[in-house]
Amino acid sequence: MGVDATTIARARLHPDESQRVFRVLVDALASPGRTYCLPHDVVGRAPMALVPMLAMCDIDVSITVHPDRHDWAGAVKVATGTPSGELEDAEWVAFLAPPTPQLLGLLDPGSAYTPERGTRISVAAQSLVTVDDRHMAPAGATVVRLSGPGVAGHVDLAVGGVPGTVFSCLALRPGELAGTARRHPGRS
């Protein structure tokens, strides 16, 4: 299936849109547990899991979209110049449906010495709410506790639309970083 011009136009970010998305992503990474909103003019044009790719990926970053029933990977490739690849070799994966533990197990976790080499993933949640004494988790949401650098004490987030198995699988990944990480020959 070829990529149509309408899909490409929806995926292409103007430089100012890309900068605003980039700023939100950097702020979110710098302040774990705080919630941020993506720019309203970007929301809805492409699947939400693709928006970080559209702002951050370029010719040096290989991507995969899974499942890709509408050739969004092709649209991202045309819009950003990034090459698309196989799930096991991609540096960035956008999951348009929550990934299974088996799919997450195929991704490169990086290593203790080179965590930046691990595959970055993007999964769109239906909702994201801070849970505290005043706010309860919505029914069906997975509550995730964040702690560590950048978080004072801990923060509980209720994530809707992403099964708890995704977070459980990701929580196990640091154990792999201690020396059992797979080698990916395609990465130099």
Number of C-alpha atoms within 10 A of each C-alpha: 7 8 16 12 11 9 18 20 14 16 26 22 20 11 10 9 18 20 14 15 23 19 14 18 18 11 14 15 12 13 15 17 21 15 13 12 10 17 12 9 9 19 12 10 16 19 16 20 19 23 25 19 27 25 21 16 20 17 11 10 17 21 26 26 28 18 15 14 10 14 18 23 25 24 24 29 24 17 19 21 17 21 19 21 17 13 21 17 20 23 24 24 28 28 21 20 16 19 19 12 14 10 14 19 15 13 21 23 26 22 21 15 10 10 13 12 15 17 22 17 21 19 19 20 17 11 13 20 19 18 18 11 5 6 10 12 18 15 8 12 20 21 21 17 12 16 14 10 10 13 14 12 9 13 18 17 23 22 23 20 17 20 17 15 14 18 15 12 14 15 10 10 19 15 14 14 18 11 12 12 17 15 11 14 7 8 10 5
